[in-house]
């Protein structure tokens, strides 16, 4: 398995050695318009129809009682008080869940949205459940959407009995595809002026300037620089023409650029580098010291007819193995491909990548930003 990971990493780095070509993309694919953002709405709901995988906690019983009360079922006060403490009440068929959704800024009443459902009580799985009607509210405590429908685990499952269980993927979170309905449009906080801003997904001053040049070539004076993350766009004075103008602008193709970054995930051993990454003149040696310890306890027998006792004597064997690996040198401004070749010669594993890049950064040989996930 480790060999496969190393081979995949080497292939990835080697591909990066190919000559970098300027990539042209549409402005709409690398920017968002000012004010175009999703808003998170949330609610507490109940998933029903579970097969003995539901919750058994006081929270489950209490919420089930509250839901039936809202639906018109009246409880005697003494009975209602006992629901919270009555552990004999069977609730394995339901689960209390948190329901969240992203409300688009341009959403209109009646539009369908997807819901994310996650367990908040002690239920084991949402397999086969149905989300009961749930109200979703925004930060202002106003209801913006309602949700209901069958939940989907996305291919996951969970089955089991008293002695064994089998599951695949996460069964405590699920989606309700198209289960939400927008009931109220979000307030439009876009300023009623003759201009707006295009916000870059990956801020970069070169990309921002390329966007400005492309727009001004289409409409002279329509765009100007604000920051490496934003471009100011002047809109036509005729409001009816603004939609057509934005469509033409956002479909323009521009060259993109990005900073030199090395991203490392220590948990998975994944290393991703852009083609701009360069290595200054440096010599690199990577050794591997392996220490193997093993326990082989012995038995100590007392002399015949003595009063001694048989005891276990610990015995530890230690073996130290140090691999001999060559020193690899990198010329000034070495590319990612050069680095891939060098690390291949050194036999570096993904787990050692992090330490190597940190040392290169420490001595000033890595001409890139180093980030960890």
Order of alpha helices (4+ residues) and beta strands (2+ residues): alpha-beta-alpha-beta-beta-alpha-alpha-beta-beta-beta-beta-beta-beta-beta-beta-alpha-beta-beta-alpha-beta-beta-beta-beta-beta-beta-beta-beta-beta-beta-alpha-alpha-beta-beta
